[in-house]
Amino acid sequence: MIETLLENFNPNNNAIAWLISAFVLAFIIAQQTFPTILYVAKKKHLMDEPDSRSMHTNNTPTLGGIGIFLSLVVVMTIVGAMLNTKVLLLVMGGLTILFFLGLKDDLTVLSARKKFLGQLFAALLLIVFTNTRIIGFSKILDIDVLPYWVSIFFTLFVYVLIINAYNLIDGVDGLAGSIALLISAIFTFLFYNSGALSLATISVALIGALLAFLRLNFSKKNKIFMGDTGSMIVGFLLAFFTISFISQSQTTISSRFFKASPALALAMLFYPLMDTFRIFVIRIFVLKKSPFEADQNHIHHRFIQSGFTHKQTTLLIVLINFVIMAIAFNMLHLNLNTQIGLLLIYGSVLFYIPFLLRRRMNKTNEKIKV
């Protein structure tokens, strides 16, 4: 009876129920895993100790990525037999490589070179064996289809850029997890509508794992950070979703995102990419130091320095990024170059508005005191 049921069961005929099941399973596994991780981290003193650059004042476990990884692997293993096994196995392979590299970095120290090589290898596995890559620029600056090897190298660059840009925004309670949650939710919707159920399953499982993580990441009593383990595997998945979406759109002429996918991807990842570009410019041209030397010049640091709390900072940044995405989805009728040009303008303006409002509030308060 069970054998017959499995032979006749098609997830595509029950896609909503399937995705809900994947979400619930990921959430429950992560929810049950985090207390054990917290217990072991505290017992073995596997904590992040605050320094001059830290935004927290207490020793905090940094192994949240373990719970996220376990929930994702279990979900992909259970559902793998009924979906695109090849893609799921390669994604799990890439995640496993980055998981162990991140774990070593959280527990001891891992050189930037080894992390970079690991990211390249994990990305190359998916690019080569699934042929999921950015095949062209969709007429951005009049550049259309790229030669095969140029496409491979450019896609590798995008993977490394997104992974490390995401890692750099992990500096305020809930920010990295909430941004990834928002982006994953949009990708789940896009993949579901395009019939890419394997991709939608991975993205909805990530939502479940992140929700369980955020409950503790926002907690004061049992706080946990995702650490490099979490930021690398989540960043890797966001890069994979982005490239899969662009590749899928560029190879499907009937898709409404055929010529707009690069602009939409940039809108979804606007905050981490914009903040990374901004921080590199400040470090190289203003501070005259290495772009990889950590400091407190990120936009989320500026929010905190302006008087916003961690939760307010996270809420504002996620809300602004959502508005940016909403505007981008309503500009599909425009030329792609115009979409990207306008995105850079209104995106930057929207992130400046909270500082402007805070400044005016401070001036008003000063006048009232006088």
N, C-alpha and C positions, 0 to 999 in steps of 0.2 A: 504493500500500500504506500509506504513512504517512498519507495523507489519510483513508483508510478507518478506520485505527486511531484517529485523532483524533476522527473523527465518532462512533465507537462507544464511545469511552472515557468512562466516567462515574466521576469521583473518589469519589462516594458509595459505589460498589460496592467500592472499594479504599481506604477511608478511612485505615486504619492505615498502609499502605504510602505513601500520599500524604503523610500528616503526617510520617512518618519522613524522606521525601525532602525536604520543606520544611525540616525541622530541620537535616538534614545539609548542604543547600545553603547555608543561612544561616550555619551554623558555619564552613564552608570559606571562604566569601567573606570573612567577618569575620576569620578566622584569617590569611588571605593579605593582607588590607588593613592590619591594624594595624602590621606591621613597616615598611611604607612611611610610614605616618603618623608613627611614632616617628622615623624617619630624617629626614623633612622638618621635624618640630617641633624636633628637636635642631639641625639645620643652620641653620634660620632663627630659632632662639632663641624659639620660640613656647611658652614655659613659664610655669607658675604659680610665682611667687616667694613663698616662705613669709613670713608676717608674724606679728604677735602673736596672731592668731586661728587660725592654721593648725595642723593636727595633723600636718604633715610638716615635715621640716627641709631637704629638697633641692629644687632646681628640678625640676618635673615637668610633662611635656606634658599638656595638658588637652583634646586633640582626639579623645578616644575616641568621642565621639558620631558622628564622621564614619564610622567603621567600622560602627557599629550601623545608621546610616541607610542606607548603601550596601547592606548585606546585606539589610535589610528591603525596600528598593525593588526590588532585583533579584529577590528571591523573589516579591513581589507582582506584578511585571511578567510574570514567566515563567508563573505559575499563574493570572493574572487572566483569561485567555481561557476558562478552564474553570470558573470559579467566578462569584461575584456581582461582575461587573465594576464596576457602579455604586458599590458600597460600597468596593471596593478602590481605585478611582480617587479617590474622595473622601478616603479615609484617606491615600493618598499625597499628595494636594493639601495636606491639613492638616499632614502631617509635613514637607513641603517648606517651607511657610511658617515653621514653628517651627525647622526646621533652619537656615535662613539667618539668622533672628533670633538664635538661640543662637550660631551661628558668629561673627556680628558682635560679640556680647557677649564671647565667648572671646578674640577677636583684638584688639578695641579696647574700647569701652564702649557699652552700649546702655541707654537710660533705661528705668526701670521702666514708664513710661507706654506706650512703644512695645511692650514685651514683653507687657503686659496687653492692648493692642489686638490684637496678633497672636494671642494665645491666644483671645480672643473671636471673632475672624474665623474661625480654624481650626475652633473648636468649632461655630460657627454653620453652617458649610458642612455638617457632618455632621447636625446636628440638623434643619435645614430640609429638606435634599434627600433624607435617608433616613428622616425622621420618627422617628428613634431618640431618644427622650426619656423622662424619668421622668414618667409620666402621672398619678401620684398618690402619696399617702403610705401606701397600704395600711393605712388605719385607725390610723396612728400618731397619738396624741392625738385619735382619732376623726375625722381628716381622711382622706378617701378620694381621689376623683378631683379633679384640679386643672383650672381653666379653661385653655384652650389657651395663651394668652400667659403666664399664670403658670407653666405647665409649661415653656415655652421658657426663661424667665428663670431659673427654679430650676435647670434642667439646665445652663444656662450657668454659673451659680454653682458647681455641683458640678464641672464641668470645670476651672474656674480654681482652685478649692480643692484638688483632687487634684493638678493639675500643680505648683502652688507648694508644697504640703505635701511632695510627693515631692522637689522640688528642695532643700528645707530639710534633708532627712536625709542628703544627700550630703556627709558630713563625716568619715567613717572608712573606711579601706580595705575595700572589698568590701561595705559595708553597703547602699548604694542598689541596686547590681547584684543582690545576693543576695535582698533583699526583693522586687524586681521579678521575679526568677526564680521565687521561691516563688509569688507571686500569679499569674504567667503560667501556671505549671504547673496550678494549680487551675482557672483559667479554660479552659485547653485541655481538661481533663477535662470540665468542665461544658458547653462548647460542642460537644464531640464527642458527648456523650450526648444533647444536645438536637437534634442533626442540623445545627447551624450550622457547616458545614465551612469556610466563608470566614473566619469569626471564629477558629475553631480553628487554621486555617493561619497567620493573622497572629500569634496568640499563641505557637504552637510555633516560628515563625521568630524571634520575639523571644527565646525561650529559647536557641536556637542562637547568636544574636548575643551575648547576655549571657554565655554560657559562655565564648566566645572572649575577651570583654572581661575577665572576672573573672580569667582566667589571668594577664593582665598587670597588672591592678589590684592583685592580691596580690603581684606580683613585686617584689623589691627592686632588681634590676638594670635591668629594662626597664619600670618602673612607668608607667602611664598613667591619667589621670582621664577620666571621661566629660564633664566640663565642663557648661556650660549647654546646649550643643548636645545632649548625650546626655540630661541630666536633663529637658529640655523635651519631647523626642520620646518618651522612655520614659514620662514622667508623662502625656503626652497619650494614649498607647496604653492605659495603665492606666485612665485616666478613661473612654476609649471602651469598653473591655471592661466596666467596672463599669456604665456606663449601658446598654449593650447587654444585659447580663445582667438588670438590673432591668426594663428595658422588655420584654424577651422573656418574663420570668416574669410580669409584671403583665398581659400580653395573652394569656397561655395559662392558662386556668382549670384545665386538667388537670395543669399543672406542680406538682411537689411543693414548689417554691419560690414558688408563687403569692403567698402572704402573708408569706413569710419573706425574700425577696430583699434588702430594705434592711438587715436585721440581718446577713445573711451578707456583704454588701458591706462593711459597717462593720467586721466581724470581720477580713476580708482586709486592709483598709487601716487597721487599728487603730493600728499604730505610727506611721506618718506623720501621721495625723489627730490622734491623741492628743498627740504631741510638738509639733505645730504649735499646738494649742489651749493646751497648757501653756506654751510659750515666749511666746505672745502675752500670756497672763495675767501672767507674770513681768515681761515688759518694760513692759507698760502700768501695772499696778497696784503692782508691787514696786519696779522700777527707775525708773519714771516717765519712760520714754523711748519713742522710736518703735518700734512692733512690728516694723519692717522693718530696724532697726539690728542688724547681726550681732554675736553674742557667743558665749561658750562655755557656755551654759546648757542646751543640748540634752541629752536623756537619754543619747545616745551619748558626749557629752563627760563626763557624770557617771560613766559606766562607766570611761572612761579615767582620770579623776581618782581613782577608787576603787582603781585598781591593776590593772584588766584591760587586756590588750593589745588591739591593733586586731582581731586575729583572734578573740580570746575575746569581745570586745564584739559583733562581727558575728554570731558563732555563737550567743551567748546571745539576742540580739534576734530573730534569725530563728527560733530554736527556740521562744521564747516566743510569737511571732506565730503559729507553726504550731499550738501547743497551743491558743491562743485560737480559731483557725479550727476545729480539731477539736472543741472543746467546742460551738461555735456550730452545727456541722453535726449535733450530737446533741441539739439543743434545738428542732428544727423543730416538735415537737408542742405547744410552748408558745405562748401569746398573743404577738404581735409586740412589744407594749409591754414585756411581761415579759422577752422575749429581749434587747431592747436595754438594759433596766435592769440585768439580770444581767451582760450583756457589759461594761458600764461598770465594774461592781464587780470581777468576777473578772479582767478585763483589767488594771486598775490594780494589783490585788494581785499578779498574776503578775510585773509589771515591777518591783515593789518588792522581791520576794523575793531577787534576786541581791545587792542592796545590804545587806539584812539578814544574809544569809549571809556576805558579805565582812566586815561589821562584827564579826560573832562570831568569824570566823577571825583577824582582826587582834587582837581582845582575847585570844584563846587564845594567839597567838604572843607577845604582850606578857607574859602570865603565865609562859610557858615561859622567856623571856629573864630574867625577874626570878628 
